[in-house]
């Protein structure tokens, strides 16, 4: 009897451990909401890419984009560029929130934002600008 | 539950009660562990989304730089009507 209980106990422990490992292997990102935000950002990237290259817009540490060099944008286009940046940051905020919610951990939003902030910078093209740990703009 | 009632229980029952308590404690422990942020999984997820948004993994199917000036033969003239589908 003692052995039976012990075995059941061990089996339960193994099952719980495996289930937990599987749950941590991947984050859920295949939801209609996340796909829609991703599509919208992908379209906008065609307009943002030249601004990254020129250095007018840079990547911030907190997973956003920001106007780095206002002088690099002609006055006539400045409002349009600001609109682009605002729309991009809104999509990014929704993206981070949606991923956290899709994984049933809304409190992870900040951690997800930080992870993205680092990965956007790591994967940026050479020549693009990003903010370093002290907040200064650095050319990659 | 007092010690007196615990003593009146048979050995089997006591063992079962112990296993039940142990299981509860362990399940609670697992829930606590699961609350920690899965940093590696988040990085993987971020990379997959960044690939899509920045079109980093198109390979040969997507041109590396779609230059508006360099036109291919079937490209329509700027004033041409869009093809009806």
Backbone of each chain as ProteinMPNN parsed JSONL, in Angstrom:
{"seq_chain_A": "XXXXXXXXXXXXXXXXXXXXXXXXXXXXXXXXXXXXXXXXXXXXXXXXXXXXXXXXXXXXXXXXXXXXXXXXXXXXXXXXXXXXXXXXXXXXXXXXXXXXXXXXXXXXXXXXXXXXXXXXXXXXXXXXXXXXXXXXXXXX", "coords_chain_A": {"N_chain_A": [[0.842, -1.205, 0.0], [1.896, 1.202, 0.82], [3.854, 1.494, -1.067], [2.358, 1.712, -3.372], [1.057, 4.152, -3.041], [3.269, 5.8, -3.019], [4.234, 5.414, -5.604], [2.119, 6.407, -7.148], [2.251, 8.998, -6.378], [4.777, 9.776, -7.363], [4.33, 9.464, -10.1], [2.402, 11.39, -10.521], [3.916, 13.644, -9.972], [5.795, 13.559, -12.057], [4.115, 13.85, -14.296], [3.069, 16.404, -13.865], [5.396, 17.898, -14.011], [6.235, 17.482, -16.683], [4.085, 18.573, -18.101], [4.334, 21.195, -17.369], [6.824, 21.892, -18.503], [6.204, 21.655, -21.209], [4.376, 23.7, -21.463], [5.984, 25.888, -21.229], [7.625, 25.859, -23.405], [6.886, 27.213, -25.715], [5.446, 30.384, -26.613], [2.106, 31.41, -27.028], [1.292, 32.735, -30.085], [-0.307, 32.677, -32.212], [-2.929, 33.992, -32.831], [-5.999, 35.465, -34.012], [-6.119, 38.193, -33.395], [-3.424, 38.956, -32.86], [-2.304, 38.339, -35.339], [-3.555, 40.229, -36.958], [-2.546, 42.693, -36.011], [0.121, 42.312, -36.554], [0.077, 42.189, -39.355], [-0.703, 44.783, -39.974], [1.487, 46.205, -39.007], [3.469, 45.208, -40.63], [2.775, 46.229, -43.134], [3.097, 48.965, -42.641], [5.791, 49.083, -42.284], [7.049, 49.384, -44.736], [6.959, 52.105, -45.16], [8.293, 53.025, -42.933], [10.871, 51.956, -43.038], [12.699, 53.472, -44.789], [12.995, 55.678, -43.151], [14.254, 54.696, -40.909], [16.661, 54.026, -42.052], [17.636, 56.519, -42.87], [18.028, 57.639, -40.442], [16.282, 59.294, -39.232], [14.26, 58.239, -37.703], [14.388, 56.199, -34.825], [15.023, 53.187, -32.855], [13.665, 52.598, -29.708], [14.625, 51.817, -26.291], [12.545, 50.707, -24.899], [10.991, 49.156, -26.593], [9.65, 50.664, -28.511], [9.261, 53.083, -31.242], [10.866, 56.172, -32.161], [11.043, 59.681, -33.0], [14.089, 60.601, -33.965], [15.78, 62.421, -35.176], [14.643, 65.285, -35.902], [15.374, 67.231, -37.76], [16.069, 65.79, -39.926], [13.826, 65.285, -41.334], [11.824, 66.724, -43.782], [9.993, 69.742, -43.245], [7.399, 69.751, -44.291], [6.736, 67.115, -44.281], [6.759, 66.336, -41.717], [4.53, 66.099, -39.991], [3.238, 63.896, -41.062], [5.131, 61.905, -40.63], [5.255, 61.912, -37.849], [2.709, 60.984, -37.341], [2.903, 58.438, -38.362], [4.754, 57.307, -36.603], [3.314, 57.438, -34.208], [1.179, 55.725, -34.801], [2.531, 53.349, -35.192], [3.632, 52.889, -32.642], [1.307, 52.553, -31.214], [0.309, 50.18, -32.308], [2.374, 48.502, -31.531], [2.143, 48.54, -28.731], [-0.359, 47.328, -28.498], [0.264, 44.857, -29.545], [2.119, 43.759, -27.65], [0.442, 43.637, -25.435], [-1.568, 41.924, -26.348], [-0.171, 39.513, -26.774], [0.552, 38.855, -24.165], [-1.992, 38.517, -23.087], [-3.008, 36.447, -24.674], [-1.604, 34.352, -23.68], [-2.629, 33.99, -21.242], [-1.53, 35.507, -19.198], [-1.707, 38.438, -18.348], [-0.097, 40.091, -16.849], [2.431, 39.811, -17.821], [2.954, 41.629, -19.736], [4.764, 43.837, -19.562], [7.26, 42.533, -19.373], [7.28, 41.226, -21.815], [7.312, 43.404, -23.528], [9.866, 44.425, -22.886], [11.485, 42.301, -23.73], [10.937, 42.302, -26.492], [11.87, 44.886, -27.056], [14.62, 44.561, -26.798], [15.108, 42.615, -28.767], [14.228, 43.794, -31.193], [16.211, 45.699, -31.5], [18.534, 44.102, -31.545], [18.157, 42.809, -33.945], [18.058, 44.736, -35.835], [18.928, 46.534, -38.857], [22.297, 47.219, -39.999], [23.426, 50.512, -39.523], [21.034, 51.624, -38.743], [19.469, 53.488, -36.084], [19.532, 53.19, -32.504], [18.467, 53.248, -29.04], [20.734, 53.206, -26.364], [21.648, 51.673, -23.138], [21.831, 53.913, -21.505], [20.144, 55.642, -22.65], [21.054, 57.125, -24.757], [21.401, 57.894, -28.274], [22.527, 55.526, -30.608], [24.403, 54.544, -33.442], [23.928, 51.675, -35.328]], "CA_chain_A": [[0.0, 0.0, 0.0], [2.808, 2.331, 0.944], [4.531, 1.591, -2.357], [1.361, 2.167, -4.352], [0.872, 5.594, -2.831], [4.517, 6.443, -3.417], [4.304, 5.362, -7.07], [1.126, 7.356, -7.653], [2.79, 10.315, -6.064], [5.864, 10.032, -8.306], [3.722, 9.594, -11.422], [1.763, 12.705, -10.521], [4.989, 14.637, -10.02], [6.349, 13.518, -13.406], [3.128, 14.424, -15.211], [3.005, 17.858, -13.641], [6.657, 18.459, -14.505], [6.215, 17.456, -18.145], [3.077, 19.552, -18.537], [4.892, 22.531, -17.158], [7.882, 22.111, -19.486], [5.56, 21.86, -22.504], [3.719, 24.999, -21.46], [6.972, 26.957, -21.296], [8.437, 25.731, -24.603], [6.494, 28.232, -26.688], [4.373, 31.311, -26.261], [1.045, 31.443, -28.032], [1.235, 33.99, -30.855], [-1.158, 32.454, -33.387], [-4.332, 34.352, -32.618], [-6.423, 36.427, -35.042], [-5.772, 39.548, -32.962], [-1.985, 39.167, -33.055], [-2.051, 38.314, -36.786], [-4.025, 41.496, -37.534], [-1.583, 43.738, -35.633], [1.342, 41.992, -37.286], [-0.144, 42.585, -40.748], [-0.72, 46.25, -40.025], [2.868, 46.67, -38.806], [4.25, 44.804, -41.803], [2.468, 47.219, -44.184], [3.676, 50.246, -42.264], [7.253, 48.999, -42.331], [7.516, 49.896, -46.034], [7.132, 53.56, -45.007], [9.228, 53.31, -41.839], [12.235, 51.498, -43.342], [13.594, 54.56, -45.228], [13.233, 56.599, -42.032], [15.276, 54.052, -40.066], [17.927, 54.101, -42.777], [18.133, 57.897, -42.858], [18.316, 58.004, -39.059], [15.253, 60.203, -38.718], [13.529, 57.491, -36.682], [15.213, 55.169, -34.198], [14.367, 52.198, -31.985], [13.901, 52.913, -28.295], [14.911, 50.665, -25.432], [11.304, 50.127, -24.373], [10.203, 48.477, -27.617], [8.903, 51.598, -29.347], [10.074, 53.857, -32.172], [10.784, 57.591, -31.819], [11.68, 60.628, -33.908], [15.424, 60.829, -33.409], [16.392, 63.594, -35.795], [13.58, 66.049, -36.586], [15.939, 67.978, -38.889], [16.188, 64.867, -41.055], [12.538, 65.163, -42.017], [11.345, 68.025, -44.269], [8.885, 70.285, -42.454], [6.114, 69.368, -44.885], [6.462, 65.694, -44.019], [6.94, 66.032, -40.3], [3.273, 65.653, -39.39], [2.975, 62.538, -41.545], [6.078, 61.004, -39.952], [4.804, 61.795, -36.46], [1.526, 60.12, -37.362], [3.412, 57.08, -38.6], [5.381, 56.862, -35.346], [2.248, 57.231, -33.214], [0.423, 54.529, -35.182], [3.406, 52.196, -34.962], [3.736, 52.643, -31.197], [0.01, 52.047, -30.762], [0.282, 48.772, -32.704], [3.331, 47.749, -30.712], [1.543, 48.387, -27.397], [-1.415, 46.317, -28.617], [0.931, 43.566, -29.768], [2.662, 43.264, -26.38], [-0.692, 43.329, -24.564], [-2.261, 40.756, -26.893], [0.62, 38.298, -26.531], [0.405, 38.556, -22.736], [-3.357, 38.032, -22.853], [-3.17, 35.157, -25.36], [-0.955, 33.342, -22.852], [-3.3, 34.026, -19.94], [-0.725, 36.211, -18.194], [-1.676, 39.867, -18.698], [0.974, 40.763, -16.098], [3.696, 39.637, -18.54], [3.041, 42.65, -20.801], [6.008, 44.611, -19.43], [8.385, 41.65, -19.704], [7.23, 40.991, -23.264], [7.779, 44.658, -24.136], [11.33, 44.498, -22.718], [12.09, 41.286, -24.606], [10.849, 42.833, -27.848], [12.757, 46.043, -27.162], [15.978, 44.053, -27.021], [15.188, 41.867, -30.033], [14.131, 44.745, -32.331], [17.542, 46.323, -31.628], [19.496, 43.066, -31.951], [17.943, 42.364, -35.325], [18.007, 45.908, -36.717], [19.981, 46.554, -39.883], [23.429, 48.113, -39.748], [23.13, 51.877, -39.949], [19.861, 52.108, -38.025], [19.776, 54.029, -34.757], [18.796, 52.651, -31.357], [18.838, 53.826, -27.75], [21.484, 52.28, -25.493], [21.165, 51.569, -21.754], [21.748, 55.225, -20.858], [19.164, 56.443, -23.373], [21.7, 57.864, -25.852], [21.216, 57.268, -29.588], [23.74, 54.884, -31.121], [24.228, 54.013, -34.803], [24.337, 50.269, -35.322]], "C_chain_A": [[0.874, 1.251, 0.0], [3.467, 2.611, -0.422], [3.603, 2.16, -3.416], [1.186, 3.68, -4.25], [2.099, 6.359, -3.325], [4.618, 6.517, -4.929], [3.342, 6.375, -7.685], [1.645, 8.772, -7.501], [3.883, 10.718, -7.073], [5.332, 10.262, -9.717], [3.106, 10.988, -11.577], [2.81, 13.808, -10.688], [5.575, 14.731, -11.429], [5.402, 14.213, -14.388], [3.076, 15.936, -15.088], [4.253, 18.53, -14.212], [6.675, 18.552, -16.01], [5.26, 18.513, -18.684], [3.623, 20.962, -18.436], [5.96, 22.871, -18.187], [7.267, 22.403, -20.845], [4.944, 23.249, -22.585], [4.729, 26.131, -21.647], [7.77, 26.95, -22.592], [8.134, 26.842, -25.609], [5.446, 29.17, -26.116], [3.357, 31.283, -27.398], [1.075, 32.792, -28.764], [0.34, 33.851, -32.087], [-2.623, 32.731, -33.062], [-4.72, 35.37, -33.688], [-6.024, 37.856, -34.677], [-4.311, 39.874, -33.22], [-1.665, 39.21, -34.546], [-2.446, 39.645, -37.425], [-3.039, 42.626, -37.242], [-0.299, 43.559, -36.435], [1.226, 42.442, -38.745], [-0.091, 44.096, -40.918], [0.69, 46.808, -39.879], [3.735, 46.354, -40.024], [4.031, 45.804, -42.941], [3.169, 48.532, -43.891], [5.195, 50.238, -42.403], [7.818, 49.526, -43.652], [7.777, 51.399, -45.952], [8.173, 53.904, -43.946], [10.674, 52.975, -42.198], [13.151, 52.623, -43.831], [13.929, 55.539, -44.1], [14.25, 56.021, -41.045], [16.646, 54.237, -40.727], [18.51, 55.509, -42.732], [18.492, 58.358, -41.449], [17.302, 58.978, -38.476], [14.491, 59.545, -37.572], [14.452, 56.394, -36.136], [14.389, 54.268, -33.304], [14.682, 52.527, -30.525], [14.107, 51.629, -27.501], [13.646, 49.948, -24.989], [10.398, 49.554, -25.465], [9.325, 49.374, -28.459], [9.807, 52.166, -30.44], [9.888, 55.333, -31.806], [11.479, 58.426, -32.881], [13.025, 61.003, -33.292], [15.998, 62.143, -33.883], [15.336, 64.383, -36.57], [14.108, 66.795, -37.814], [16.061, 67.099, -40.133], [14.89, 64.694, -41.837], [12.107, 66.547, -42.49], [10.085, 68.456, -43.506], [7.524, 69.811, -42.957], [5.735, 67.929, -44.539], [6.441, 65.354, -42.532], [5.668, 65.504, -39.632], [2.976, 64.21, -39.785], [3.871, 61.532, -40.818], [5.669, 60.816, -38.492], [3.584, 60.885, -36.348], [1.916, 58.656, -37.509], [3.979, 56.489, -37.311], [4.307, 56.547, -34.299], [1.48, 55.949, -33.518], [1.24, 53.27, -34.904], [3.468, 51.861, -33.465], [2.432, 52.106, -30.618], [-0.107, 50.545, -31.083], [1.207, 47.943, -31.826], [2.772, 47.519, -29.308], [0.465, 47.308, -27.434], [-0.813, 44.934, -28.774], [1.419, 42.961, -28.452], [1.515, 42.831, -25.456], [-1.388, 42.047, -25.025], [-1.497, 39.459, -26.645], [0.472, 37.886, -25.067], [-0.967, 37.946, -22.459], [-3.579, 36.661, -23.478], [-2.555, 34.024, -24.547], [-1.485, 33.33, -21.421], [-2.446, 34.617, -18.824], [-0.634, 37.689, -18.549], [-0.539, 40.621, -18.01], [2.338, 40.615, -16.78], [3.939, 40.743, -19.554], [4.365, 43.419, -20.764], [7.239, 43.798, -19.801], [8.448, 41.397, -21.204], [7.723, 42.235, -23.997], [9.31, 44.764, -24.047], [12.051, 43.511, -23.626], [12.091, 41.786, -26.048], [11.815, 43.999, -28.036], [14.176, 45.621, -27.483], [16.108, 43.394, -28.39], [15.066, 42.769, -31.253], [15.523, 45.332, -32.582], [18.55, 45.302, -32.13], [19.385, 42.749, -33.441], [17.846, 43.525, -36.307], [19.156, 45.865, -37.725], [21.109, 47.492, -39.465], [23.087, 49.495, -40.291], [21.912, 52.475, -39.267], [20.28, 52.596, -36.64], [18.926, 53.373, -33.68], [19.283, 53.344, -30.088], [19.599, 52.805, -26.915], [20.962, 52.367, -24.055], [21.03, 52.929, -21.067], [20.761, 56.148, -21.59], [19.746, 57.246, -24.526], [21.49, 57.119, -27.17], [22.553, 56.747, -30.111], [23.434, 54.363, -32.522], [24.758, 52.582, -34.832], [25.35, 49.98, -36.427]], "O_chain_A": [[0.619, 2.216, -0.721], [3.613, 3.753, -0.858], [4.003, 2.977, -4.245], [1.171, 4.387, -5.258], [1.989, 7.41, -3.956], [5.03, 7.536, -5.484], [3.694, 7.103, -8.614], [1.491, 9.617, -8.383], [3.907, 11.846, -7.565], [5.812, 11.135, -10.44], [3.263, 11.658, -12.598], [2.618, 14.766, -11.437], [5.822, 15.825, -11.938], [5.818, 15.043, -15.196], [3.042, 16.654, -16.087], [4.172, 19.597, -14.82], [7.078, 19.573, -16.568], [5.592, 19.252, -19.61], [3.398, 21.802, -19.307], [6.009, 23.993, -18.691], [7.735, 23.288, -21.562], [4.98, 23.898, -23.631], [4.387, 27.198, -22.156], [8.507, 27.896, -22.873], [9.039, 27.347, -26.273], [4.662, 28.794, -25.245], [3.711, 31.149, -28.569], [0.908, 33.848, -28.153], [0.234, 34.77, -32.899], [-3.447, 31.818, -33.024], [-3.853, 36.067, -34.216], [-5.636, 38.637, -35.546], [-3.991, 40.944, -33.739], [-0.849, 40.024, -34.979], [-1.762, 40.134, -38.323], [-2.733, 43.427, -38.126], [0.287, 44.523, -36.926], [2.167, 43.008, -39.301], [0.487, 44.615, -41.873], [1.05, 47.775, -40.551], [4.616, 47.13, -40.396], [4.977, 46.183, -43.63], [3.763, 49.141, -44.781], [5.808, 51.284, -42.616], [8.93, 50.053, -43.688], [8.697, 51.911, -46.59], [8.85, 54.929, -44.033], [11.6, 53.631, -41.721], [14.277, 52.735, -43.346], [14.998, 56.15, -44.088], [15.012, 56.761, -40.424], [17.639, 54.555, -40.072], [19.719, 55.685, -42.576], [19.186, 59.361, -41.282], [17.457, 59.434, -37.343], [14.124, 60.201, -36.598], [15.192, 55.753, -36.882], [13.22, 54.537, -33.027], [15.844, 52.712, -30.163], [13.811, 50.526, -27.961], [13.658, 48.743, -24.734], [9.182, 49.475, -25.288], [8.357, 48.908, -29.06], [10.971, 51.783, -30.554], [8.876, 55.703, -31.211], [12.381, 57.954, -33.573], [13.088, 61.638, -32.239], [16.615, 62.887, -33.12], [15.158, 64.167, -37.768], [13.384, 66.974, -38.794], [16.144, 67.602, -41.254], [14.863, 64.035, -42.876], [12.029, 67.467, -41.676], [9.232, 67.633, -43.171], [6.622, 69.512, -42.175], [4.556, 67.576, -44.511], [6.142, 64.225, -42.144], [5.719, 64.584, -38.815], [2.525, 63.407, -38.968], [3.426, 60.449, -40.439], [5.728, 59.707, -37.96], [3.445, 60.121, -35.393], [1.346, 57.768, -36.876], [3.722, 55.334, -36.972], [4.376, 55.535, -33.601], [1.165, 55.178, -32.612], [0.71, 52.259, -34.443], [3.37, 50.697, -33.076], [2.432, 51.319, -29.671], [-0.556, 49.751, -30.256], [0.872, 46.828, -31.427], [2.911, 46.427, -28.757], [0.374, 46.479, -26.529], [-1.311, 43.96, -28.21], [1.164, 41.79, -28.171], [1.599, 41.802, -24.785], [-1.75, 41.196, -24.212], [-2.098, 38.428, -26.342], [0.288, 36.707, -24.765], [-1.091, 36.987, -21.697], [-4.252, 35.809, -22.897], [-2.94, 32.865, -24.705], [-0.884, 32.749, -20.518], [-2.613, 34.274, -17.654], [0.413, 38.148, -19.005], [-0.072, 41.647, -18.504], [3.305, 41.242, -16.349], [5.004, 40.8, -20.169], [5.003, 43.627, -21.796], [8.151, 44.3, -20.458], [9.528, 41.357, -21.792], [8.465, 42.131, -24.974], [9.967, 45.145, -25.016], [13.084, 43.828, -24.215], [13.105, 41.71, -26.742], [12.498, 44.087, -29.056], [14.851, 46.225, -28.317], [17.102, 43.592, -29.088], [15.74, 42.533, -32.256], [15.96, 45.448, -33.727], [19.334, 45.593, -33.033], [20.379, 42.462, -34.108], [17.578, 43.314, -37.49], [20.199, 45.255, -37.489], [20.91, 48.426, -38.688], [22.528, 49.627, -41.38], [21.766, 53.696, -39.215], [21.303, 52.176, -36.099], [17.761, 53.042, -33.902], [20.357, 53.945, -30.06], [19.158, 51.665, -26.773], [19.968, 53.041, -23.784], [20.218, 53.088, -20.156], [20.569, 57.297, -21.192], [19.018, 57.971, -25.205], [21.409, 55.891, -27.198], [23.571, 57.438, -30.06], [22.362, 53.813, -32.772], [25.886, 52.314, -34.418], [25.803, 48.844, -36.568]]}, "seq_chain_B": "XXXXXXXXXXXXXXXXXXXXXXXXXXXXXXXXXXXXXXXXXXXXXXXXXXXXXXXXXXXXXXXXXXXXXXXXXXXXXXXXXXXXX", "coords_chain_B": {"N_chain_B": [[-8.791, 19.406, 12.402], [-8.102, 17.288, 15.034], [-5.469, 15.848, 17.085], [-6.39, 13.67, 18.348], [-8.499, 12.647, 16.8], [-7.032, 12.013, 14.59], [-5.535, 9.917, 15.491], [-7.417, 7.953, 15.751], [-7.864, 7.208, 13.167], [-7.284, 4.71, 10.634], [-4.175, 3.111, 9.614], [-3.883, 3.037, 6.83], [-5.661, 5.051, 5.99], [-4.436, 7.23, 7.132], [-2.09, 7.314, 5.703], [-3.105, 7.839, 3.143], [-4.209, 10.328, 3.57], [-1.885, 11.748, 4.056], [-0.65, 11.571, 1.527], [-2.466, 12.991, 0.005], [-2.283, 15.558, 1.1], [0.403, 16.068, 0.551], [0.335, 16.045, -2.25], [-1.267, 18.28, -2.75], [0.332, 20.349, -1.768], [2.478, 20.16, -3.551], [1.272, 20.66, -6.033], [0.533, 23.294, -5.638], [3.058, 24.413, -5.472], [3.979, 24.041, -8.086], [2.288, 25.735, -9.522], [3.212, 28.151, -8.614], [5.805, 28.181, -9.686], [5.205, 28.321, -12.391], [4.397, 30.912, -12.765], [6.541, 32.497, -13.228], [8.208, 34.465, -15.687], [8.594, 33.24, -18.952], [11.416, 33.637, -20.348], [13.075, 32.723, -22.486], [11.271, 31.528, -24.251], [9.766, 33.75, -24.869], [11.599, 35.3, -26.269], [11.937, 33.755, -28.532], [9.363, 33.889, -29.61], [9.227, 36.617, -30.108], [11.199, 36.897, -32.071], [10.036, 35.461, -34.16], [7.868, 37.055, -34.798], [9.13, 39.458, -35.462], [10.554, 38.644, -37.723], [8.423, 38.39, -39.493], [7.271, 40.979, -39.57], [9.371, 42.636, -40.382], [10.061, 41.304, -42.607], [12.227, 39.455, -42.789], [12.766, 36.836, -43.355], [12.268, 35.985, -46.125], [13.642, 34.921, -48.148], [14.351, 33.871, -51.465], [11.924, 34.476, -52.491], [11.014, 37.018, -51.96], [12.016, 40.178, -53.128], [15.09, 41.741, -52.164], [15.344, 44.539, -52.012], [12.844, 46.491, -52.942], [13.043, 48.489, -55.438], [11.62, 51.455, -56.589], [12.228, 52.69, -58.991], [13.548, 50.907, -60.679], [12.24, 49.083, -63.108], [10.434, 46.2, -64.153], [9.847, 44.42, -67.268], [6.92, 43.784, -67.575], [5.768, 45.798, -66.03], [3.237, 48.15, -65.311], [2.533, 51.34, -66.909], [2.803, 54.547, -65.218], [0.396, 55.949, -65.561], [-1.411, 54.081, -66.352], [-4.464, 52.2, -66.38], [-5.642, 50.349, -63.563], [-5.537, 46.816, -63.653], [-8.483, 44.987, -64.26], [-10.137, 42.626, -62.18]], "CA_chain_B": [[-8.603, 18.002, 12.8], [-7.262, 17.19, 16.228], [-4.593, 14.675, 17.167], [-7.213, 12.558, 18.836], [-9.193, 12.057, 15.655], [-5.994, 11.47, 13.706], [-5.105, 8.648, 16.056], [-8.469, 6.962, 15.536], [-7.852, 6.786, 11.771], [-6.462, 3.536, 10.355], [-2.887, 3.438, 9.009], [-4.138, 3.321, 5.411], [-6.299, 6.368, 5.866], [-3.428, 8.237, 7.485], [-1.188, 7.392, 4.55], [-3.829, 8.502, 2.061], [-4.325, 11.738, 3.948], [-0.552, 12.318, 3.842], [-0.434, 11.695, 0.09], [-3.344, 14.066, -0.46], [-1.678, 16.823, 1.538], [1.643, 16.222, -0.231], [-0.044, 16.41, -3.631], [-1.754, 19.661, -2.764], [1.492, 21.232, -1.591], [3.276, 20.14, -4.778], [0.518, 21.346, -7.084], [0.653, 24.73, -5.355], [4.428, 24.764, -5.846], [4.069, 24.101, -9.551], [1.602, 26.952, -9.949], [4.115, 29.261, -8.298], [6.896, 28.157, -10.658], [4.673, 28.686, -13.698], [4.138, 32.347, -12.842], [7.763, 33.144, -13.717], [8.161, 34.819, -17.1], [9.453, 32.357, -19.757], [12.201, 34.583, -21.161], [13.559, 32.112, -23.735], [10.114, 31.365, -25.136], [9.374, 35.093, -25.318], [12.56, 35.712, -27.305], [11.603, 32.988, -29.742], [8.122, 34.455, -30.144], [9.564, 37.947, -30.627], [11.936, 36.714, -33.33], [9.116, 35.029, -35.216], [7.051, 38.213, -35.193], [10.027, 40.42, -36.117], [10.783, 38.095, -39.07], [7.25, 38.694, -40.314], [7.053, 42.431, -39.722], [10.486, 43.221, -41.149], [10.261, 40.46, -43.793], [13.63, 39.048, -42.762], [12.956, 35.473, -43.84], [11.519, 35.74, -47.351], [14.537, 34.188, -49.052], [14.334, 34.302, -52.86], [10.568, 34.822, -52.913], [10.806, 38.466, -51.886], [13.226, 40.911, -53.495], [15.685, 42.366, -50.983], [15.025, 45.969, -51.971], [11.962, 46.84, -54.049], [13.333, 49.836, -55.913], [10.525, 51.909, -57.44], [12.715, 53.131, -60.302], [13.934, 49.778, -61.522], [10.999, 48.423, -63.491], [10.508, 44.975, -64.937], [9.104, 44.619, -68.509], [5.458, 43.874, -67.542], [5.272, 46.826, -65.115], [2.36, 49.102, -66.0], [2.933, 52.751, -66.896], [2.175, 55.211, -64.072], [-0.968, 56.423, -65.842], [-2.245, 52.979, -66.828], [-5.591, 51.82, -65.515], [-5.383, 49.08, -62.879], [-6.176, 45.676, -64.317], [-9.724, 44.532, -63.619], [-10.068, 41.196, -61.875]], "C_chain_B": [[-7.653, 17.907, 13.992], [-6.425, 15.924, 16.197], [-5.375, 13.434, 17.553], [-7.907, 11.865, 17.658], [-8.197, 11.422, 14.697], [-5.575, 10.082, 14.173], [-6.134, 7.559, 15.799], [-8.494, 6.461, 14.096], [-6.953, 5.574, 11.597], [-5.172, 3.982, 9.678], [-3.068, 3.81, 7.541], [-4.683, 4.718, 5.202], [-5.287, 7.479, 6.129], [-2.462, 8.45, 6.315], [-1.836, 8.165, 3.393], [-3.934, 10.007, 2.307], [-2.994, 12.455, 3.699], [-0.288, 12.56, 2.367], [-1.237, 12.861, -0.468], [-2.746, 15.435, -0.127], [-0.417, 17.122, 0.731], [1.338, 16.681, -1.647], [-0.49, 17.844, -3.725], [-0.594, 20.651, -2.678], [2.299, 21.308, -2.891], [2.573, 20.88, -5.912], [0.63, 22.853, -6.907], [2.04, 25.231, -5.744], [4.582, 24.926, -7.336], [3.404, 25.361, -10.082], [2.51, 28.151, -9.737], [5.229, 29.358, -9.33], [6.417, 28.701, -12.004], [4.431, 30.172, -13.857], [5.363, 33.081, -13.379], [7.701, 33.355, -15.223], [9.102, 33.913, -17.911], [10.261, 33.167, -20.774], [12.636, 33.984, -22.503], [12.422, 31.958, -24.743], [9.67, 32.714, -25.692], [10.316, 35.589, -26.409], [12.259, 35.024, -28.629], [10.363, 33.58, -30.418], [8.401, 35.822, -30.777], [10.267, 37.823, -31.979], [11.01, 36.312, -34.468], [8.281, 36.205, -35.717], [7.912, 39.24, -35.936], [10.349, 39.944, -37.543], [9.649, 38.492, -40.006], [7.144, 40.191, -40.607], [8.148, 43.058, -40.586], [10.825, 42.395, -42.381], [11.713, 39.989, -43.897], [13.844, 37.643, -43.303], [12.07, 35.213, -45.041], [12.324, 34.895, -48.301], [14.462, 34.745, -50.45], [12.955, 34.801, -53.281], [10.313, 36.323, -52.857], [12.106, 39.186, -52.272], [13.777, 41.653, -52.3], [15.358, 43.851, -50.878], [14.139, 46.327, -53.167], [12.144, 48.297, -54.483], [12.229, 50.304, -56.863], [10.987, 52.303, -58.854], [13.011, 51.971, -61.228], [12.695, 48.967, -61.876], [11.281, 47.186, -64.322], [9.63, 45.165, -66.174], [7.581, 44.692, -68.35], [4.908, 44.95, -66.621], [4.41, 47.84, -65.861], [2.889, 50.529, -65.898], [2.208, 53.449, -65.755], [0.72, 55.617, -64.335], [-1.923, 55.304, -66.215], [-3.336, 52.646, -65.829], [-5.241, 50.517, -64.798], [-6.166, 47.957, -63.555], [-7.402, 45.232, -63.534], [-9.633, 43.038, -63.35], [-11.465, 40.613, -61.865]], "O_chain_B": [[-6.526, 18.401, 13.939], [-6.653, 15.036, 15.375], [-5.064, 12.315, 17.142], [-7.892, 10.638, 17.552], [-8.493, 10.406, 14.068], [-5.297, 9.193, 13.368], [-5.786, 6.388, 15.646], [-9.075, 5.412, 13.817], [-5.97, 5.419, 12.321], [-5.083, 5.118, 9.213], [-2.479, 4.78, 7.064], [-4.216, 5.465, 4.342], [-5.275, 8.512, 5.459], [-2.075, 9.571, 5.986], [-1.212, 9.016, 2.759], [-3.775, 10.828, 1.403], [-2.955, 13.585, 3.211], [0.23, 13.61, 1.985], [-0.752, 13.62, -1.306], [-2.711, 16.339, -0.962], [-0.189, 18.248, 0.289], [1.987, 17.582, -2.178], [-0.137, 18.551, -4.669], [-0.54, 21.643, -3.405], [2.749, 22.383, -3.286], [3.2, 21.632, -6.658], [0.799, 23.598, -7.872], [2.186, 26.331, -6.276], [5.247, 25.853, -7.798], [3.92, 25.988, -11.007], [2.573, 29.054, -10.572], [5.567, 30.445, -9.798], [7.132, 29.447, -12.672], [4.275, 30.651, -14.98], [5.235, 34.175, -13.928], [7.19, 32.503, -15.95], [10.287, 33.825, -17.591], [9.836, 33.355, -21.914], [12.576, 34.655, -23.533], [12.59, 32.224, -25.933], [9.248, 32.81, -26.845], [9.879, 36.228, -27.365], [12.318, 35.634, -29.697], [10.324, 33.747, -31.637], [7.876, 36.141, -31.844], [9.961, 38.561, -32.915], [11.174, 36.763, -35.602], [8.021, 36.329, -36.914], [7.469, 39.824, -36.925], [10.41, 40.756, -38.466], [9.875, 38.878, -41.153], [6.95, 40.602, -41.751], [7.868, 43.914, -41.424], [11.754, 42.725, -43.119], [12.345, 40.106, -44.948], [14.962, 37.283, -43.67], [11.214, 34.329, -45.003], [11.765, 34.222, -49.167], [14.502, 35.962, -50.63], [12.822, 35.471, -54.306], [9.495, 36.845, -53.613], [13.178, 38.828, -51.785], [13.001, 42.157, -51.487], [15.123, 44.363, -49.783], [14.636, 46.452, -54.286], [11.492, 49.205, -53.968], [11.933, 49.62, -57.842], [10.202, 52.247, -59.801], [12.753, 52.047, -62.43], [12.163, 48.243, -61.034], [12.242, 47.136, -65.09], [8.732, 46.006, -66.14], [6.973, 45.587, -68.936], [3.693, 45.024, -66.436], [4.801, 48.333, -66.918], [3.588, 50.887, -64.95], [1.128, 53.018, -65.353], [-0.094, 55.624, -63.412], [-3.12, 55.542, -66.378], [-3.169, 52.783, -64.618], [-4.594, 49.655, -65.393], [-7.31, 48.139, -63.971], [-7.367, 45.116, -62.309], [-9.125, 42.277, -64.173], [-11.634, 39.417, -61.629]]}, "name": "protein", "num_of_chains": 2, "seq": "XXXXXXXXXXXXXXXXXXXXXXXXXXXXXXXXXXXXXXXXXXXXXXXXXXXXXXXXXXXXXXXXXXXXXXXXXXXXXXXXXXXXXXXXXXXXXXXXXXXXXXXXXXXXXXXXXXXXXXXXXXXXXXXXXXXXXXXXXXXXXXXXXXXXXXXXXXXXXXXXXXXXXXXXXXXXXXXXXXXXXXXXXXXXXXXXXXXXXXXXXXXXXXXXXXXXXXXXXXXXXXXXX"}
